[in-house]
Amino acid sequence: MTMDTELLAGRFEEHRDHLRAVAYRMLGSLTEAEDAVQEAWFRLGRTDPDEIRNLGGWLTTVVGRVCLDMLRSRTARREQPMDETFVPDPVIRPLSTIDPEQEVLEADSVGLALLIVLETLEPAERLTFVLHDMFTVPFDDIAPIVERSPAATRQLASRARRRVRGATPSADPDLGRQRRVLDAFLAASRGGDFEALVALLHPDVVLRVDSGALVRGAAASKLVRGSRSVAEQAFTFRQFAGTARLALVNDTVGMVNTPADGPRSVMAVTVVDGRITGMYILADPERLARLEFTAEDD
């Protein structure tokens, strides 16, 4: 490896976390996000770096273009609309990693609820919304990627913004209040207290479980609405509450279930006024096997 290549690799690494964040918001998949970032590195290797005046901007644009191609390919392969039980890949960290300095970093995180809404956007809408609204990329830079004029690109972002605002649930951002609700939920599950579970759930709560295509029976993918129906689901699987632990799942307090025989599920929630309004559970064994699990010890 030449010194020039080493220097270029070092400069690329300075942007890797940012590029991964862009790709993850574009794709909702940690594996595909890594693939997109790696493809950006390959394309950089085929380009004269002296011709790039703003490396960060150039790489962001390249990752956006790669992700757009991946989204279009995904859409072309999908014979039916996105399954209503789909849950994106979660990012899992222990709650103990949070300190006042990191609180600022977590504020820029993205929740599973928002990623689910982004899945409903057309590829060009998603790219425009992510790059402009989340990463402040100018419309003039986005327009060539989506092959539209800056004015038309601005309209794409406006349309996406309306759809996101209309579909994204409100949430309590306070991690301490979220934790108290999740602690109470775990206690009620472990104690088999059905009415306590119902009391912690909003009457219109929505449970989304993504178990993948191969899981059947009671543990299969499902969408459940209403506090008593969702509480019945929690009550059915209360025997697993003993191995559940709290964790930071994307931007909220959630739970991971990792018994001795391997990871079983990851859950993120939306909390409003002390009650859970949304529950998002990934229980697909194949996808869980690719995740890194860290959680709080009791």
C-alpha positions as CSV (number, residue, x, y, z in Angstrom):
1,M,0.0,0.0,0.0
2,T,1.5,3.4,-1.0
3,M,1.6,6.3,1.4
4,D,-0.9,8.1,-0.7
5,T,-3.4,5.2,-0.3
6,E,-2.7,5.0,3.4
7,L,-3.4,8.7,3.7
8,L,-6.6,8.4,1.7
9,A,-7.7,5.5,3.8
10,G,-7.2,7.5,6.9
11,R,-9.2,10.4,5.6
12,F,-12.0,8.0,4.6
13,E,-12.1,6.5,8.1
14,E,-12.7,10.0,9.5
15,H,-16.0,10.0,7.6
16,R,-17.0,6.3,8.1
17,D,-19.3,6.9,11.1
18,H,-21.1,9.7,9.3
19,L,-21.5,7.6,6.1
20,R,-22.8,4.6,8.1
21,A,-25.4,6.8,9.7
22,V,-26.5,8.1,6.3
23,A,-26.7,4.6,4.9
24,Y,-28.5,3.2,7.9
25,R,-31.2,5.8,7.7
26,M,-31.5,5.2,3.9
27,L,-31.7,1.4,4.2
28,G,-32.8,0.4,7.7
29,S,-30.3,-2.5,7.5
30,L,-27.0,-2.5,9.3
31,T,-25.5,-5.1,6.9
32,E,-26.6,-3.2,3.8
33,A,-25.4,0.1,5.3
34,E,-21.9,-1.4,5.7
35,D,-22.0,-2.7,2.1
36,A,-23.0,0.8,0.9
37,V,-20.1,2.4,2.8
38,Q,-17.7,-0.2,1.5
39,E,-18.8,0.5,-2.1
40,A,-18.1,4.2,-1.5
41,W,-14.6,3.3,-0.6
42,F,-14.2,1.2,-3.8
43,R,-15.5,4.2,-5.8
44,L,-13.1,6.5,-4.1
45,G,-10.2,4.2,-5.1
46,R,-11.2,4.6,-8.7
47,T,-11.3,8.4,-8.5
48,D,-8.5,10.9,-8.5
49,P,-8.7,12.4,-5.0
50,D,-7.0,15.6,-6.1
51,E,-10.2,16.3,-8.1
52,I,-12.4,16.1,-5.0
53,R,-12.6,19.5,-3.2
54,N,-14.9,18.4,-0.4
55,L,-14.3,14.8,0.5
56,G,-17.0,14.5,3.1
57,G,-19.6,16.0,0.7
58,W,-18.4,13.8,-2.1
59,L,-18.6,10.6,0.0
60,T,-22.0,11.5,1.3
61,T,-23.3,12.0,-2.2
62,V,-21.7,8.7,-3.4
63,V,-23.3,6.8,-0.4
64,G,-26.6,8.4,-1.2
65,R,-26.4,7.3,-4.8
66,V,-25.4,3.7,-3.8
67,C,-28.3,3.5,-1.4
68,L,-30.7,4.8,-3.9
69,D,-29.7,2.1,-6.3
70,M,-30.1,-0.5,-3.5
71,L,-33.6,0.8,-2.6
72,R,-34.7,0.8,-6.3
73,S,-33.4,-2.8,-6.6
74,R,-35.2,-3.8,-3.4
75,T,-38.4,-2.2,-4.7
76,A,-38.1,-4.0,-8.1
77,R,-37.7,-7.4,-6.4
78,R,-40.7,-6.8,-4.0
79,E,-43.8,-8.3,-5.6
80,Q,-46.0,-7.0,-2.9
81,P,-46.0,-3.8,-0.7
82,M,-43.8,-3.8,2.4
83,D,-45.1,-6.2,5.0
84,E,-46.9,-4.3,7.8
85,T,-44.9,-6.4,10.4
86,F,-41.5,-5.3,9.1
87,V,-39.1,-4.0,11.8
88,P,-35.7,-2.5,10.7
89,D,-32.4,-3.6,12.2
90,P,-32.0,-2.1,15.7
91,V,-28.8,-0.6,17.1
92,I,-28.3,-2.0,20.6
93,R,-26.2,-0.4,23.4
94,P,-26.1,-0.8,27.2
95,L,-27.8,2.0,29.1
96,S,-24.7,2.3,31.2
97,T,-22.9,3.9,28.3
98,I,-25.0,7.0,28.5
99,D,-23.4,10.0,30.1
100,P,-24.1,13.8,29.8
101,E,-21.7,14.0,26.9
102,Q,-23.2,11.1,25.1
103,E,-26.7,12.4,25.6
104,V,-25.9,14.9,23.0
105,L,-24.9,12.2,20.6
106,E,-28.0,10.1,21.3
107,A,-30.2,13.1,20.5
108,D,-29.1,12.6,16.9
109,S,-30.1,8.9,16.8
110,V,-33.0,7.6,14.8
111,G,-35.8,5.5,16.2
112,L,-37.3,2.3,14.8
113,A,-40.7,4.0,14.5
114,L,-39.2,6.6,12.2
115,L,-37.3,4.0,10.1
116,I,-40.6,2.1,9.7
117,V,-42.2,5.2,8.3
118,L,-39.2,5.8,6.0
119,E,-39.8,2.4,4.5
120,T,-43.1,3.6,3.1
121,L,-41.5,6.4,1.1
122,E,-40.5,6.0,-2.6
123,P,-36.7,5.6,-3.0
124,A,-36.1,9.2,-4.3
125,E,-38.3,10.6,-1.6
126,R,-36.4,8.8,1.1
127,L,-33.0,9.8,-0.2
128,T,-34.1,13.5,-0.5
129,F,-35.6,13.5,3.0
130,V,-32.6,11.7,4.6
131,L,-29.9,13.8,3.0
132,H,-31.7,17.2,3.3
133,D,-33.7,17.0,6.5
134,M,-31.4,14.8,8.5
135,F,-28.0,15.8,7.1
136,T,-28.6,19.3,5.7
137,V,-27.3,18.4,2.2
138,P,-28.3,21.2,-0.2
139,F,-31.0,20.5,-2.8
140,D,-28.5,21.5,-5.5
141,D,-26.3,18.6,-4.5
142,I,-29.2,16.1,-4.2
143,A,-30.8,17.0,-7.5
144,P,-28.3,15.2,-9.8
145,I,-28.6,12.0,-7.7
146,V,-32.4,11.8,-8.2
147,E,-32.1,13.2,-11.8
148,R,-34.5,16.1,-11.1
149,S,-34.2,19.9,-11.0
150,P,-33.5,21.5,-7.6
151,A,-37.1,22.8,-7.5
152,A,-38.5,19.3,-8.2
153,T,-36.1,17.8,-5.6
154,R,-37.4,20.4,-3.0
155,Q,-40.9,19.1,-3.8
156,L,-39.8,15.5,-3.2
157,A,-38.6,16.5,0.2
158,S,-41.7,18.4,1.0
159,R,-43.9,15.5,0.1
160,A,-41.8,13.1,2.1
161,R,-41.8,15.5,5.1
162,R,-45.6,15.6,5.1
163,R,-45.8,11.8,5.1
164,V,-43.3,11.4,7.8
165,R,-44.9,14.0,10.1
166,G,-48.3,12.5,9.5
167,A,-47.2,8.9,10.4
168,T,-44.5,9.3,13.0
169,P,-45.9,8.9,16.5
170,S,-45.1,11.4,19.2
171,A,-42.9,10.2,22.0
172,D,-41.5,11.1,25.4
173,P,-37.7,11.7,24.8
174,D,-36.8,11.4,28.5
175,L,-34.9,8.2,28.9
176,G,-35.5,8.1,32.7
177,R,-39.3,8.2,32.3
178,Q,-39.0,5.5,29.5
179,R,-36.9,3.3,31.8
180,R,-39.5,3.6,34.6
181,V,-42.2,2.4,32.3
182,L,-40.1,-0.5,31.0
183,D,-39.1,-1.5,34.5
184,A,-42.8,-1.6,35.5
185,F,-43.6,-3.6,32.3
186,L,-40.9,-6.2,33.1
187,A,-42.1,-6.5,36.7
188,A,-45.7,-7.0,35.6
189,S,-44.6,-9.6,33.0
190,R,-42.4,-11.5,35.5
191,G,-45.2,-11.4,38.1
192,G,-47.9,-12.5,35.7
193,D,-50.0,-9.4,36.5
194,F,-52.2,-9.0,33.5
195,E,-54.1,-5.9,34.7
196,A,-50.8,-4.1,35.5
197,L,-49.7,-4.8,31.9
198,V,-52.9,-3.4,30.5
199,A,-52.5,-0.3,32.7
200,L,-49.0,0.4,31.2
201,L,-50.4,0.3,27.6
202,H,-52.2,3.0,25.8
203,P,-55.7,1.9,24.7
204,D,-54.7,2.3,21.1
205,V,-51.2,0.7,21.4
206,V,-49.8,-1.1,18.4
207,L,-47.5,-4.1,18.6
208,R,-45.5,-5.0,15.6
209,V,-43.6,-8.3,15.7
210,D,-41.2,-9.3,12.9
211,S,-40.2,-12.9,13.2
212,G,-39.1,-13.5,9.7
213,A,-40.6,-15.8,7.1
214,L,-39.7,-19.1,8.7
215,V,-41.2,-18.7,12.2
216,R,-44.7,-20.1,12.5
217,G,-47.3,-20.6,15.2
218,A,-47.8,-18.2,18.2
219,A,-44.3,-16.7,17.7
220,A,-45.0,-15.7,14.0
221,S,-44.9,-12.2,12.7
222,K,-48.0,-10.2,13.6
223,L,-49.6,-6.8,14.0
224,V,-51.7,-6.4,17.2
225,R,-53.8,-3.4,18.2
226,G,-55.4,-2.4,21.5
227,S,-54.1,-2.6,25.2
228,R,-55.8,-5.9,26.2
229,S,-54.8,-7.7,23.0
230,V,-51.2,-6.6,23.3
231,A,-51.2,-7.4,27.0
232,E,-52.4,-10.9,26.1
233,Q,-49.4,-11.3,23.8
234,A,-47.1,-10.2,26.6
235,F,-48.8,-12.6,29.0
236,T,-48.5,-15.5,26.6
237,F,-44.7,-15.1,26.4
238,R,-44.2,-14.0,30.0
239,Q,-42.0,-17.1,30.6
240,F,-39.3,-15.3,28.6
241,A,-39.4,-12.2,30.8
242,G,-36.8,-13.7,33.2
243,T,-34.1,-13.4,30.5
244,A,-35.1,-9.9,29.3
245,R,-32.8,-7.0,30.1
246,L,-33.1,-3.3,29.5
247,A,-30.9,-1.7,26.8
248,L,-30.7,1.4,24.6
249,V,-32.4,0.4,21.4
250,N,-31.7,3.1,18.8
251,D,-32.9,6.3,20.6
252,T,-35.2,4.8,23.3
253,V,-35.0,2.5,26.2
254,G,-35.9,-1.0,25.1
255,M,-35.4,-4.7,25.9
256,V,-33.2,-7.5,24.7
257,N,-34.0,-11.1,25.4
258,T,-30.8,-13.3,25.3
259,P,-31.2,-16.7,27.0
260,A,-28.3,-19.1,27.1
261,D,-29.3,-20.7,23.8
262,G,-29.0,-17.4,21.9
263,P,-30.8,-14.1,21.2
264,R,-34.5,-14.4,21.1
265,S,-35.8,-10.8,20.5
266,V,-35.1,-7.1,20.6
267,M,-37.9,-4.6,21.5
268,A,-38.1,-0.9,21.2
269,V,-41.1,1.1,22.4
270,T,-42.7,4.5,22.1
271,V,-43.8,6.0,25.5
272,V,-46.2,8.9,25.8
273,D,-47.5,10.2,29.2
274,G,-46.2,7.1,31.1
275,R,-47.9,4.6,28.8
276,I,-46.6,2.6,25.9
277,T,-48.1,3.5,22.5
278,G,-46.0,1.5,20.2
279,M,-44.0,-1.8,20.5
280,Y,-41.5,-2.9,17.8
281,I,-40.1,-6.4,18.2
282,L,-37.5,-8.0,16.0
283,A,-37.6,-11.8,16.6
284,D,-36.2,-13.0,13.2
285,P,-33.5,-15.6,14.2
286,E,-31.5,-15.1,11.1
287,R,-31.3,-11.3,11.5
288,L,-30.8,-11.5,15.3
289,A,-27.8,-13.7,14.7
290,R,-26.1,-10.8,12.9
291,L,-26.6,-8.2,15.7
292,E,-24.4,-7.3,18.6
293,F,-26.2,-7.6,21.9
294,T,-25.4,-5.5,25.0
295,A,-27.7,-4.8,27.8
296,E,-28.0,-3.8,31.4
297,D,-27.2,-6.4,34.1
298,D,-29.7,-6.7,36.9
